[in-house]
């Protein structure tokens, strides 16, 4: 399936969930905020939120500091 992630097209396996996508991208689920098709995806639903061909995602990495 084709996804648009942060403005870039990516070709990925069909049937991925948000959690599987994050694993594939080597991103820590607790350190990101995700918008799918202009709707915020709640972290509690990452494992059950299936992605579909043509979805547009914005992934923001949270960075701590002091």
MIDOSE-1310 file (N, C-alpha, C; in nm, 2 decimals, decimal comma, always signed):
residues 66
xxxx	+0,08/-0,12/+0,00/+0,00/+0,00/+0,00/+0,09/+0,12/+0,00; +0,03/+0,23/-0,05/+0,11/+0,36/-0,05/+0,05/+0,45/+0,05; +0,14/+0,50/+0,14/+0,11/+0,60/+0,24/+0,19/+0,73/+0,22; +0,13/+0,84/+0,26/+0,20/+0,96/+0,26/+0,24/+0,99/+0,40
xxxx	+0,37/+1,00/+0,43/+0,41/+1,02/+0,57/+0,49/+1,15/+0,57; +0,44/+1,24/+0,65/+0,51/+1,37/+0,66/+0,54/+1,43/+0,52; +0,45/+1,41/+0,42/+0,46/+1,47/+0,29/+0,54/+1,38/+0,19; +0,59/+1,27/+0,24/+0,67/+1,18/+0,15/+0,59/+1,05/+0,12
xxxx	+0,58/+1,01/+0,00/+0,52/+0,88/-0,04/+0,61/+0,77/+0,00; +0,54/+0,66/+0,07/+0,61/+0,54/+0,10/+0,53/+0,42/+0,06; +0,60/+0,32/+0,01/+0,53/+0,20/-0,03/+0,56/+0,10/+0,08; +0,45/+0,04/+0,14/+0,46/-0,05/+0,25/+0,37/-0,17/+0,23
xxxx	+0,39/-0,27/+0,32/+0,31/-0,39/+0,31/+0,17/-0,36/+0,35; +0,07/-0,43/+0,28/-0,07/-0,41/+0,32/-0,10/-0,46/+0,46; -0,20/-0,40/+0,52/-0,25/-0,45/+0,65/-0,18/-0,40/+0,77; -0,09/-0,31/+0,76/-0,01/-0,26/+0,87/-0,11/-0,18/+0,97
xxxx	-0,08/-0,19/+1,10/-0,14/-0,11/+1,20/-0,04/+0,01/+1,22; -0,09/+0,11/+1,29/-0,01/+0,22/+1,33/+0,11/+0,17/+1,41; +0,09/+0,08/+1,51/+0,20/+0,02/+1,59/+0,30/-0,05/+1,50; +0,26/-0,13/+1,41/+0,35/-0,20/+1,32/+0,43/-0,10/+1,23
xxxx	+0,37/+0,01/+1,19/+0,44/+0,11/+1,11/+0,55/+0,18/+1,19; +0,51/+0,21/+1,32/+0,61/+0,27/+1,40/+0,73/+0,18/+1,43; +0,71/+0,05/+1,44/+0,81/-0,05/+1,46/+0,90/-0,05/+1,33; +0,83/-0,05/+1,22/+0,91/-0,05/+1,09/+0,99/+0,07/+1,07
xxxx	+0,95/+0,18/+1,12/+1,02/+0,31/+1,11/+1,12/+0,33/+1,23; +1,12/+0,23/+1,32/+1,21/+0,24/+1,44/+1,18/+0,36/+1,53; +1,05/+0,39/+1,54/+1,00/+0,50/+1,63/+0,94/+0,44/+1,75; +0,97/+0,50/+1,87/+0,91/+0,46/+2,00/+0,77/+0,52/+2,01
xxxx	+0,67/+0,43/+2,03/+0,53/+0,47/+2,03/+0,50/+0,58/+2,14; +0,58/+0,57/+2,25/+0,55/+0,67/+2,36/+0,61/+0,81/+2,33; +0,69/+0,82/+2,22/+0,76/+0,94/+2,19/+0,71/+1,01/+2,07; +0,59/+0,97/+2,02/+0,54/+1,03/+1,90/+0,39/+1,07/+1,91
xxxx	+0,35/+1,17/+1,83/+0,21/+1,20/+1,81/+0,18/+1,18/+1,66; +0,06/+1,12/+1,64/+0,03/+1,08/+1,50/-0,11/+1,13/+1,46; -0,11/+1,19/+1,34/-0,24/+1,24/+1,28/-0,26/+1,15/+1,15; -0,37/+1,09/+1,14/-0,41/+1,01/+1,02/-0,53/+1,08/+0,95
xxxx	-0,51/+1,12/+0,83/-0,61/+1,19/+0,75/-0,67/+1,30/+0,83; -0,59/+1,38/+0,90/-0,63/+1,50/+0,97/-0,70/+1,47/+1,10; -0,69/+1,34/+1,15/-0,75/+1,31/+1,28/-0,65/+1,25/+1,37; -0,64/+1,30/+1,49/-0,54/+1,25/+1,59/-0,57/+1,10/+1,62
xxxx	-0,46/+1,02/+1,62/-0,48/+0,88/+1,66/-0,43/+0,87/+1,80; -0,52/+0,82/+1,89/-0,49/+0,81/+2,03/-0,39/+0,69/+2,05; -0,29/+0,71/+2,13/-0,19/+0,61/+2,16/-0,24/+0,48/+2,20; -0,35/+0,48/+2,27/-0,41/+0,36/+2,32/-0,47/+0,27/+2,20
xxxx	-0,49/+0,33/+2,08/-0,54/+0,26/+1,97/-0,44/+0,23/+1,86; -0,31/+0,25/+1,89/-0,21/+0,23/+1,79/-0,21/+0,08/+1,74; -0,23/-0,01/+1,83/-0,22/-0,16/+1,79/-0,35/-0,20/+1,71; -0,46/-0,13/+1,72/-0,58/-0,17/+1,65/-0,61/-0,08/+1,53
xxxx	-0,54/+0,03/+1,51/-0,57/+0,12/+1,40/-0,50/+0,07/+1,28; -0,58/+0,02/+1,19/-0,53/-0,03/+1,06/-0,51/+0,08/+0,96; -0,40/+0,08/+0,89/-0,38/+0,18/+0,78/-0,43/+0,12/+0,65; -0,47/+0,22/+0,56/-0,52/+0,18/+0,43/-0,44/+0,26/+0,32
xxxx	-0,45/+0,20/+0,20/-0,38/+0,26/+0,09/-0,43/+0,40/+0,07; -0,34/+0,50/+0,06/-0,38/+0,64/+0,04/-0,39/+0,72/+0,17; -0,37/+0,66/+0,28/-0,37/+0,73/+0,41/-0,26/+0,84/+0,41; -0,29/+0,95/+0,47/-0,19/+1,06/+0,49/-0,16/+1,07/+0,64
xxxx	-0,04/+1,05/+0,68/+0,00/+1,06/+0,82/+0,10/+1,17/+0,84; +0,08/+1,23/+0,96/+0,18/+1,33/+1,01/+0,23/+1,27/+1,14; +0,36/+1,25/+1,15/+0,42/+1,19/+1,27/+0,52/+1,29/+1,33; +0,49/+1,33/+1,45/+0,57/+1,43/+1,52/+0,64/+1,35/+1,63
xxxx	+0,78/+1,37/+1,64/+0,86/+1,31/+1,74/+0,87/+1,40/+1,86; +0,84/+1,35/+1,98/+0,85/+1,44/+2,10/+0,99/+1,43/+2,15; +1,04/+1,54/+2,19/+1,18/+1,55/+2,24/+1,18/+1,62/+2,37; +1,24/+1,56/+2,47/+1,24/+1,62/+2,60/+1,38/+1,69/+2,62
xx	+1,38/+1,77/+2,72/+1,51/+1,84/+2,75/+1,49/+1,93/+2,87; +1,60/+2,00/+2,90/+1,58/+2,08/+3,02/+1,69/+2,19/+3,02
